[in-house]
């Protein structure tokens, strides 16, 4: 349900998205708002679930080779829809899928996975799915898997909804970027292309076990206090802050505020995979058009021949019209190798849906073990 926000609430909303690592005092001052009013509004936005903070890992810089997209249709086992939703959520939490985003509706699914290497992808993901399907009595049906190398891809947007929220609110001209003064503020001001390009230029960074544990907990609980995280890790708050600053300085993570799409009147998610002709330099093409892409496009991933986009829209009609306009323009330029693949999801009726699961690949790194207890549990459910 779309939230009715006043001008002050919209201003705080946008200031959080634009300056995610600055203090409340700095943000309140930048929008000429009393700090107590600012804090009250911010806390209410968090409490009601309208917006929350994420730390996005730079997976390529952390030793991951592949950003994998899996999408298409599946034959579902025969059980009630309500049971299917609970089953899907519970099942995914038990499997080493390395997922950072997943949507599922009856007959179709969409996932993004960050995977360490091609061997893991083949011996892990494929075997896990095959055995899972056998247990469930499911069959693969028109499923596609597109691997992007973190050493070759370009990510223009990463679930970045700032422009979309600005357009939706029809305000925000008085909200400005604040000059960075710390490693976290500095990396938050980078574009997504520049951030992920660090993984292209440099070798994976060295992180010891303690730092890796802190990284996972920061990504998993980005809004938890330093005190709670330091107590959980058994280190001082000073040490925790030093590790976090080092992670920001090395470009290992980037902060991002993400709103719940339902609260700004968006429910339809459209996924598109486009394969371009080998003669087309799609990187060069998208460099020219990136700024001109609609604000509704919230995720863009591409390499030399494949491109993936995710868009959010208030209705199927608006989303379909936007897609058709874009495809028509591209077809006139004779860019496509084949007809683009399109899938449409309703966030309200999908399993998992929002939120993202950025910490999943970090928690499951190196782990592709399918516990026998999982299959015993599955058999008990579907019998």
Phi, psi and omega in degrees: 000132182292133180277146175261106182251140175280175183299320180294320179296319178296321180297315178296317178307308183289326180293326175295316182292323184278330183229067189292337184256358179279161181284161176299324180298315180295317181293317180298317180296322183293336179251015177054049181237144175300136185298325181291321176295317181300311181298319181298315180292316181300313181297324179291322177298318177294314186297322182274359175079015180289330184208149177209160182267144173233153166247117183268119179288147172270080191305320180299324180282345181260011174100011178265137183266330193231134163257111187255134173249127176240130185204160177138200184250149176225150172276119184273150173292159184274095169213158187306150183301319181297318178293324181298320180295312180296319180299316181296316180294315182293319181296314183298327180290344182263349187255142176280073186267349182056033182282140168245351175199139180209137173228143177213133170232162178309118176094352181207156179207164180211131179217149170239130184233140171255118189236143186295316185201170182295326179298317177299318181299314184287309185281337182264291186299314183295313181294321180298314180296316183299314181291324178298314179298320179298318181294320183277347185073028180261163177231147173288137181216104177060038175274138178239145176231123179241111178269133173248131176282129177298343178274352185231347187279169172229125176248112182274324178222144182229081183053039181267111186253013186300309182297323180295318179294319177302313180296321183291320180282337182055041176199183176114006181294341181268002178260122184235158175291139178262139180302135180289145179222010179211164180303320179294319179292325180294312183289331179292337181275352180285152171287160179294323178300313181294321181298308183286340179293339176301325179288341178277325187277328192243160172287155177306141182281152178275127177229125180284168184305320179295316180295323178296319178297319177296317179303312181300316182291325176295317180289322182286326183230065187292346182253003178284147184292156176302322182298313181295316181293320181292322178294320179296322182277346181073033179229168179285159177296327177298314179296319179300314181294324178297316179296316180297317178298321178296321179295320176292315182298324181277000181066032179281334179218155178223130181283150182205132171263129182239125176276157171284120184304327182300328183284347175246021171080028181242132180227331185270123174251129179243125178255137181226133171243127180238131175250126186256160179296145182299336181281352183264128174272089187292333177299313180296320180298312183288333173301325182282327188256354186307311182293337181271356179295147179301150179295339180293341177281114188251352178215127175225127178228136180207154166232208186290337184227338181250146174219140180233140177223147175234131180232151176244137183218154179288335183209160178298323181299313181293319180296316181295320180296318180296319179296314182295322178297317181293316181295321180299317180296320181288323180295326178295332178274358177058052184262333192278139171279326180211171180295130180302146177267131182231136171228142183241130180234146168262119181298327182294324186258001183274150170284138182074287178056232174272143010267183175281170179229061187301332183278345184307307180298328180289320180292328187261009184306127178078358184252109175238020182284130175258107184296135179300332179297330179297317183287327175295320178296317179300313182299323179294327181286317189269354178281000000 
